[in-house]
Amino acid sequence: MKLKIIAAICMAFFLHSCKQTVVSYCSSNEEKALVEYVNPLMGTDSKFSLSNGNTYPAIATPWGMNFWTPMTSKMGDGWTYKYNENKIRGIKQTHQPSPWINDYAAFSLMAVTGDLKFHENERASWFSHKAETVKPYHYKTYLADYDVVAEVAPTERAAHFKFTFPDGETSYILVDGFFQGSMVKIIPEERKIIGYCRNNSGGVPENFHNYFVVTFDKDFEITHTWADNWTLLENSLTSEGEHVGAIIGFKTTRGEEVHAKVASSFISLDQATLNLSREIGNDDFEVTKEKAKNAWEKELNRIKVEDANTDNLKTFYSCLYRVLLFPRKFYEFDANNDIVHYSPYNGKVLPGYMFTDNGFWDTFRAVFPFFNLMYPELNANIMEGLANTYKESGWLPEWASPGHRNCMIGSNSAPIVVDAFLKGNIKDDEVINTLFEAMLKNANVNEGRPHPSVGREGVDYYNELGYVPYNVGIKENTARTLEYAYADFTIAKMAEKLGKDDLAKRFYKQSYNYKNVFDTESNLMRGKNEDGSFQSPFNPLKWGDAFTEGNSLHYTWSVFHDVQGLIDLMGGKEPFVKQLDAVFTMPPDFDDSYYGQTIHEIREMQIVNMGNYAHGNQPIQHMIYLYNYAGMPYKAQGRVREVLNKLYAATPDGYCGDEDNGQTSAWYVFSALGFYPVTPGVDEYVIGSPLFDRATLTLDNGNTFIITSENNRENNVYINSASLKGKPFNNNFIKFEEIQEGGTLHFTLTDIPNKSWGSKDEELPYSFSKHQ
């Protein structure tokens, strides 16, 4: 009995100790790899008519040249993985930045058993999310129709597959080269398949190829290929045509693993082989997986957030994962280990960096400012890649995938370049001069633009009249005017820094062009005709027309560089704030007549019960922070927290619109930390409401910047007071250099708005009108 009592006491003590350990573990994320918080399925429950992210699970390393993803949809479908679909057709190499831009250079691998099925519809296997593992560094699923477990782990330019087979006389692995031109060649004596694919959605030269090599660790007993129209070529080793593929087969025993190591290159088969040797070589599957995991852990650990709310941690790191995917590295290392790239602009193999798959209309807002804050060396390489794009095509990219694409509007390469330059992240004089020349060309030259989206559509009108007219056949004209005016401001800032005073004076003056499309009658931006009259009739709820994927209520706030000037146009702070408030408090009414249908961006605004605030699309994402410029940061604090908590979650329906190359995620990352870059090209971030108890930023210069929040509870969303490095801090913005110097920014939060904090004129963010 005594022994039982002693045992019981010991067990109680043990359980108590374990409980204490568990509590300690749960209160800190340091014991858990940060990548384990990431859910790559966030945003995958999407469709053409409603975007909850329009993402796919990207199995990749940060900024990798190649991603991998399971295919639930047909070849060529931009919605390649739909969370609610039930069958997988293969696991493909993908480069898709957006379903609207679609994919290029894709091919896939698939395992089947029993009767040979290779047509994409027939081979598709039932699967379940219950038997699916989805991590950035590892994908695993059970192909139920074939009793096969398929897995993949990525590197930057290669991947390692593992297929676990059942007992079978006929087990197969298929390599599908996809449509628009492909070739496969089976080399049994080397246990190898080589080939190429040429599928694309535009933006490629005539000689575009993606060369691939696949090596296996098992001899082939069966070798087939297929030719065009899914024609089986039995016992063949090669096939080339519009759409071809390769089939290898063998006997397997239950639990037998067959490994495939895959790499590709945009340069040559030899380069693909070199990429495979360098990035995987003799590594086994677990080593490849661990290397990919470590690559993510290294980057995610640059920002450590601590909070009792695990869901917030999951959402933060899932968003940070998305920020670190694009733009992708479009360069390789040659036999001499020199950096080279196949140019998607002129088809040549050239030295130096190249990045692609990015829409600057989206990412100039927060993604690139994030790189300038946390990844200056990476962004310096991206800037060199932009200079190479200009040298090879004659123009800066605005939407590249992999080359110039006709998508979206603006001249948003300018703020991206200038923000990097002013923050000291472009140090090479040749790159600086090349990029400045390229921006001037954008601002002056209409002839020779490869697409309307490249350069400035309507630039001659803009330079002559100070705006792009509504009635001259140029769509989305007022949105263009506003974006060009902001780009002009950034060009002026760079010209000033370079000592080019005449150019600075010209572009500073042009940066006031936003005033030319402001209508004092409605207190809104409005289309303006060539003769100077405003468009009529005018409906501020009309999406499109004079604006881009939004209406006047959304685009009126696109005066990033001179919010005070906009306040003055509206008659002062009170009507300005009233106009801001109205966007949130009015019904989600809209006019979709320009499109002839309710586009998904409209529907996403309508259904979230936040009035006409359309956070699911980019033009309005900075708007909440404009309360700070009017001396009412407490209003921004409440709205920021509402969006953070209501419109984001690490779930398949976790976004409120298109994720778009990391931009919607970057809004969350910045805002959860407590500040946001309203004006790239200015050295300030506007303060909102920090979400976490503590966030630690490990900066590239070796310094550490810490953000702490006292009394940080669900309803305590308002800043009562703040201190920086132990001294009272009342600015409702923080400067870039203050972060780079390191230290601690401490907030005390409350559930009651402190209307005096950050409200004085000297405590407000930068506006051009106030700093001439």
N, C-alpha and C positions, 0 to 999 in steps of 0.2 A: 504493500500500500504506500509506504514512504517513497519507494522508487517511483510509483505512479504519480504521487504528488510532486516530487522533485521534477519529474519529466514534464508534468503539466506546467509547473512554474517556469521551467526552462523554455518550453514551447511558447508560453505566453510572452516571455521576455524576447524570444526570437521573433515572434510575430510583431511585437511592438517595435522592435528594431527595424524589421523589414518595412513596417508601415512608415516609420520615420524616413527610411531610405527612399521609399517610393515618393513620399511627399517632396523630399528634397530634389529628387530626380525630375519630377513633373514641374517643379517651379523654375527649372533652368533648362535651356535648350542646349547647354554645353555638352551634356552627356550623350546627345544624339546627333548623328551626322545631319547637317542642315539639309543636304540633298534629299533626305528621307521625308522632309516636309513637303516636297514638291509634288504636285499632281499634274502630270502632263495632259491629263484628260480634261483639265479646266478649259471650258469653252468649246468642247467638241460636240455638245448637244445643240447643233445648229443646222440650219437649212437655208435655202435661197430666200425664203420669205421672212425669216426671223433669225437674226444672229445673236447667239449667246456667247460670241467670241469668234466664230468662224475659224477655229483652230483645228489642228490635228496633233496627235501625240508625236512630237519630234524626238526621236531617239538619236541623240547627237552629242557632240562635245560643244562647248561654247564657241560660237561663230564658225562652226565646222563647214568645210567645203561641201560635205554631203550630210544629209539627214536620212534617217530611215523611219518608215511608218507602215503600220498594217493598212491594207486596203479593204474596206468594206464595199466600196463602190467600183463602178466600171472604170477601166482605163480611160483617162482623159477627163473624168469628172473632177472638177475643182474641189468638191466636197468629198475628198478621198476616203475620209474616215468619219462616219456618222455614228454617234454614240448609240443611237436607237436601232441601228441595223444589226443583223444577227449572223452574217456570214463574212468570212475572210477569203479573199481571192489570192492573197500573196502578201509578202512584205517587200515594199519597194524602196529603192533609193529615190529620194525626192529632193527637189530644190525649190519647192513652191513657197513663195512668200505670202500668198493670199489666194483664196479661191477665185477672186475676180481677175487676177493676173494669170492664174493656173500654173502648171508645172512645166519643167523642161528636163531633159537628160535623165528620164526615169526608166528604170528596168526593175524587175522583181524576181524574187525566189519564192518557191512554194513546194511543199512536200505533199505527196498523195500516196496511197497504198491500194493494193487490190487491182481492180480494173483501171487501166490508164485513162485519166481524165485530164486534158490539158487546156481545153477551151475555157476562157475565163469564167463563164457562167456555170459550166458543168463542174469545174474543179472546186468551186467555192465551198468551203466547209462551215458548218455551224460552229459557233463558239459562244462563250458566255463571259461576261465581265467577272463572274464569280471564279473563273479559272484563268484569269488574266492578271499578269503582273506588269505594271507600267511605271517605269522610272526613267529619268532622263538618260541614264547609262545602261538600261537593260529593259528589253521587252520580252515577255514570255506569254504564250497562249496555247491552249489545248485545241487542236484541230479535231473536233469530235468525230467527224465522218471518217477520219483515217486513223484515229487513236495515236496521233502524233503530237508531241510537244515541240513547238517551234520557238526558238529564242534567238535574240540578236543583241550584240553589244557593239558600240560604235567607236571609231577613232575619227580624226579630222577628215581623212580621205579614204578610209577603209572601214570594214566591219567584220565581225566574227559571228557566224551563225552556228547554232547547235540544234540538230534535229534528233529527238529521241523517238525511235521507231518501235512498233510492235513486232511480234513474229510475223514474217511475211515472205512469200516466195517472190513477190514483186513490190518493191518499195521504190519510189521515184523522187527525184528532186528536179524541178523545172526551173529554167532560167528564161524569163519572158523578156524579149528585147523591145517590146512595144512597137507602136505604129510610127509612121512618118519616116521610115527607113531604119533598118537594123540588120545586124549580121551576127551569127554565132559560129564558132568552130570548136568542136570537141576534140581534145587531145588525150586519148585514154592512157597512153604510156606515161603521161605527166600528171594524170588525175586532174585535168584542168579544162576549163572552158574559157575561151576568150571571145571578144566580140565588141560591138559598139551599138549605140542607140543615137538617134538624131531627133527624137520628138522634142517639140518646143511650141511655144505660143507666140512667137515673134521675138524680135530683139537679138537675132543671131545672124552671123555672116553665112555665106554659101557653104563654106567648108566646115561648118560646125559638126563636131562629133563628141560623144562621151564614150571613151574607150574603157572597157572593163575586163578584169581578169578574176576568175573564180577558181580556187584550188580546193581539193577535197582530200580527206584522209582515208578514203576507201576506194578500192578498185571498182571500175564500172563493168557490169555484166551486160548492160543494155545501153545502147546509144541510138537515140532517135533525134530528129529535128522536126520542126514544122516550117512550112512555107506560107506564102500569102493565103488568105482565106481559110486559115486554120487547117491547112492540108498536111497530114502526117506523112513524113518521109522516114519510113522505117529503116533501121540499120544504117543511118546516114551520119556523117560527121560534120557537115557544113550546110549552112543555109544563109541566103542573103536576099533581102527584098523589102517590101513595104512594112511587113510585120512578121518577124520570124522568132523562133525560140529553140531552146535545146532541152533535151530530156535525157537524164541518166538514170539507170536502174540497177538494183542489186537485191540479193536476199538479205534479210535482217532477222536478228533474234530480239526477243522482247527486252526492252531497256537499252538496246544498242544505240550508241550515240554516233552520229555522222556529223563531222564538222566541215564547214565551208568558210574559207577566208576570202574576202571580196575587197577589191579596191578598184578605183576608177581614176581617169585623168581626162582633162580636156585637151591634152597635148598629144599623147601617143600611147600605144599599147606598152611600149618600153617604159614610159613614165608611170603608167598604171602599175606595172610590175615593181618598179622602184618604190612607189608609194606603199605597196603591200609589204614589201620586204622591210621598209623602214618602220612602218607604223604597227605591224603585227609580227612579222617574221616567224619565229618559233614559239611565240607566246601561246599558252593554252587559253581556253575560253575564260576561265576565271581571272587570269591575269589581265586580259583585255578589258573585261568588265570592271575590274578594280582600278585600272588606269583611267577609264572613263569616269568612274565615280570620283576618283581623286581630282580629276580635272574640274569637275563641278564643285567639289568641296573647296578647292582652292579659291575659286571665284566667289562663291556664295559667302565664304568666311570673311570676305572684305567688309561685309556689313553683318554684324551680329545683333539681332534684336531679342529682347527678353520681355516676356509677358506671361501672365497666368492663363491667358486665353489662347489655347493651342490652335483654335480655328484661325485666329489672326496670324499666327506664325505660318500656318499652311498657306494662307492666301498671300502673305508677303513673299515667301520664298517661291511660290508658284509664279507670281508676277515677276520676281527678279529673274527667274529662269527664262521667261519669255523675253525680257529686256536683253539678255545675253546671247540670244540666238542670231539676230540680224544686226548689221549686214554680214553676209557670209564671206568667208575668205575664198576668193576666186584665184588664188595663186598656189604654186607648187614649188618644190625644191628639186632642182635638177641634179644630175650626177655629181656636180661639183659642190652641191649644197647651196647653190645660189638661188635667190628668189626669182622666179619667172612666172609669167602668166600667159595663157592664151587670151588674146584680146577679143571680147565679144563685139568689138566695134570695127576692127579691120581684119580680123582673122589671122593675125600674125602672132608668133610666140615672141614675147618681149620681156626684158628684165624689169623687175620692180613689182610693187604691190598692186593688187586689184581687189576690190570688194564689190559686191553687188547684192541684188535682191533687197531693195529699199525704196520706199516712197517718201521723199523728203517732205511732201505736204503733210504727212503724218508726223514724222520723226524729228523734224526740226524743233518741235515744241518741247519735248522732254527727254527723248532717248539720247540725242547727241549732247545736250547739256549734262546728262548723267555721265556720259563717257568723259566729258571734259572735267567733271568733278572727280570721278573715281578711276578712270582709265585713260589718262592723258597720253601714255605711250601708244596704246592701241589707236587712239584717235589720230595721233600723228601719222601712223601708218595708213589709216583710212584717208587722210588728207593727201598723202602722197598718191594713193590710188585715184583720188579725184583729179589730181593734176595729170596723171597718166590717161585718165578718161578724156580729158580735154585735148591732150596731145594726139590721141588716137582717133578721136571723133570730131574734134573742133568745137565741142560743146560740153558744158558740165551736165551731169545727169540730174534729172528731177525724179524720174521713176525708172529704175534700171532692173531688168530681169531677163537675161543677164545683161543685155545691152539696152539702148534707149527704148522705152515703151510709151505709147500715147495714153497716158492716164493722169488725171488730176490737173491742177492748175498751179500758178504761182511761180516765184523765182526763189524758192526756198533753199536752194544750195547756198545762197548768199549768207543768211544767218548762221548756217552750219559752219561755213568756212570762217566767217568773221569771229564767231564765238570761240572757235578753237584758236584762232590767231591771237585775239586779245587776252586769252587766258594762258598764253605762252606755250601752246601745244604744237605750234608749227615753227620750227627753228631753221629749217633749210631755206636759204634765200631764194633758190631757184623755184622751190615749191610755192613759196609766198608770192613771188612775182608772177608765176604761171597762173595761180588761182585768182590773183587780182585782175590780171588781164582777161581771164575767162569771165569773171563777174561783170567787167565793163562791157564785154561783148554781149552778154545777156541783156544788159541795160540799154544797148544802143543799136543792135543789129537784128533786123527781121529776116533778111535773106538767108537761105541755106539751112534753116532750122529743120532737123530731120522729122520732127513731129510738132504739132501745136503745143504739146506739153513741155517741150524743150525750149529754153530761152524764154522770151516773153511774148505771148500771143497778144497782138494789139499794141506792140511797143511804140510804133510810130504815132498812133493816136495818143498814147499815154504821154509821150515826150512833148507832143505839140500842145495838147489840151490840158494835160494834168490829170487825165482820167481816161479810162477805156469806155467809149460811149455804149449806151444800151441798144441803139438802133442801127448798128453797122454790121450786124451779122456775127458778132463775136459773143459767144455764150458766156454766162457767168461773169459778166464784165465788171460789176461792182466788187465782187470778191477779188477779182484780179487787181483792181485798182488798190484795194486795201493791202493786199499782200505785196504788191510792188512798192508801195509807199514804205512799208516796214523794211523791205529788202534794201531800199534806198538809204534808210537810216543806218543800217548795218554797214553798207558800203562806205558811207560817209565816215563812220567810226574807224574803219580800217584805213581809209585814205588819210584821215587826220593823223593816225598813229604812224603812217609811213611818210608824213611830211608833205603830202600832196594836197596843199591847202585849197587850190582852186577846185579840185574835184570834190573835196570834202564840202565846200560851200555849196556846190551845185546839188549834191545828193542830200545834204541836210535840208535844203530848200524844197526838194522834191518829196522829202519825207512828210511834208505837210499836205501832200495831195489827198490824204484821206478826207480833208475838209471839203474837197470839191464834190464829194458824193454824200455829204451829210445834209439831210433835209430838215430845216428848222421847224417846219410845219408839223411833222410827225415825231421829231427828235430821234430819227432813225436814219440809217444808211439806206440809200434808194438809188435805183438805176437812173442815169442821166443821159439824155440824148446829145447828139453831136452839136445841136444848136444851143445847148445850155439849159434847156428845159428838162424837168424831171419826168420820168416815165409816168404814164397815166393810162389806165387806172393803176393804183398801187395798193397791194394787199400785203401787209407785213407778215402775214402767216403763209404766204406762198413760198413753197420750197422750190429750189432751183431757180431758173430764169436768170435773174441778175446775180444769183448767189450759187454756191457750190454745196450740195448736199446739206442744205440748211435754208433758213429764211432770214429776213432782215433782223428779227429779234436775236438771232444767233450771231450773225456776222457784224452787227453794229459794234460789237466789243473788240473787233480785230484791229485795234490800234495799240499794239503791244508796247510801242516805244513812247507813246505820249498819252497816257490815260488822263493826265491832268488837262491836256488839250481837249479831249473828248468831254470831260466834266464841264469845261468852260463852254463848249458848244451846246451842251444840254441845259445850260443856265445855272450851273453850280452843283454842289454836292447833294443837296436835298432832292432835286429832280433826277439826278443821276442814280442815286440809291433807290428812289421810287421806281425807276425804270428797271433796275436790277431786280428788285423785289417782285415786280409784276411778272417777270419771266417764270418765277416759281409759283406764284399764287393764282395765275390765270388757268383756265382749263387747257388741256392738251389739244387745242384746236389746230387745224392745219388745212392747207389748200394744196392738193397734190396734182392739180390740173396740168402743170408743166410736164410731169412724167407720164400722165395718163394712167397711173396706178399708184397705190400706196406702197412706196418703196420700203425696204426693210428698215432703213434708218428712221423713217417717220413712225413706223409701228413700234420701234423700240423706245422712242420718246413717249408715245401715247400710253404705253401700258405700265410704266413704273410709278405713276402718280406723283410726278414732280413738276406738274404744270407743263410749260413749254421748254423746260431745261432738257437738252438732248445730249447727255453725257456719253451716250453710245457712239457719238461721232465727234471728230476732233475739233471743229471750229470753236466750240463753246467750252472746251475743257479747262481753259484758264479763267473763265468768267467769274467764278466764285471768288477768286483772289482779288478781284477788282474792288471789293468792298474796302480793302486796306487802303487804297489810294484816296478814298473818300473819308478816311479817318474813322471807319467803323469796322475794324478787324474782327470784332466779336461776331458780326454777322457771317463773315467768312468762316470762322471757327465752327459755328454750328452747322453750316451747310457742308463743309468739308467732311466732318464726322458723319453726317447723314449719308453722303455718297460712299464713304469708306465702308460703312457698316451695312448699307442697304443694297448697293449695286455691285459688290464684289464678293466672291466666295470661291474657295478651292474645290469647286464642283463642276460637273459637265455643263451646267447652265450658269457658270460663275461670272460671266461678263454681261454687260448690258448693251452690247453692240460689238462691232468688229474690233478685234484686238490690235490688228494692223502693225506688224513689225516691231512690237514692243511698246508702242506709244501709250495705249490705254493702260498697259501694265506699268509703264514708267510714271504715269500720273499717280497710280496707287503707291508705288515705291517712294517717290518724293513726298507725297502728301502724308503717308503714314509716318515718315520720319519727322514731318512737321513744317516743311517748306516746299516751295515750287518755283521753277524758273519761268516766270511770266514773260520775261524779255531776254531771250538769248541774244548775246551781244552786249549785255549790261552785266556788271559784276555783282548783281544782287539776286537773292532768292526771297520771295514773299512768304511770310510766315502764316501758317494755318493753325492746325491743332494736332499735336503729336499723338499718335495712336498707342505707342508702346511705353512701358515703364522705363526702358533704357535701350538705346541703340548706340552701337560702337562702330564708327567708320574708320577702317584702316586705310589711310590715304597713300597714294603712290609715292609721296615724298618721305614716307616713314612716320609721319605724325599721326596721332589718333584724335579724332573728334568725337565727343560723346554727347548724346542728347538724353537728358533724364526728365522724367515727368513725375512730380509729386501729386498725390491724391488723384491718380489717374484711374478713375472708375467710369462705368458706362455713361453716366449722366454728367460727369465732370468734363465737359468738352471745351470750356472757356478758359482762357489764360487770365489768371489773376495777377501774376507777376512773373518776371523772368530775370535771370542773371547769366552773364557770360564771363567765364573765368573768375567767378566769385563777385563780380561787380554788377550792380543793377543794369538791366538791359530793357530799354523801352521802345526801341525801333521795331516796327512791325515787318521788318525785313532783316536779313543778315547778308553780309558781303562774302563774296567768294574767298577773299584773302583771310577773313576771320575764321572760316572753316579750315582752310589750308594750314593755318598756323597751329591748329590743334587746340585742345582745351575742352571745357564742358559748357554746354548750353543747358541751363536748368529752367524748367517751367514748373510753376505751381498752378494747378488746375482747380476749377470750381464749377459748380452747376449754375452759378449766377453770372451773367455777363458783366465783365469789368469794362465799362464803356469809356473809361479814361485811358486804359493801357493802349499805347501805340496810336493815339488819336491826334496828337499834335502835328502841325505841319512839318516840323523838322524830323518827325518820326515816321514819315510816309516814304514809300518807295520812289525810285527814280521816275521822272517824266521829262521828256525832252524840253517841253515848254518851260520848265522850271530851271533848266540847266544850260541855257544858251550863253 
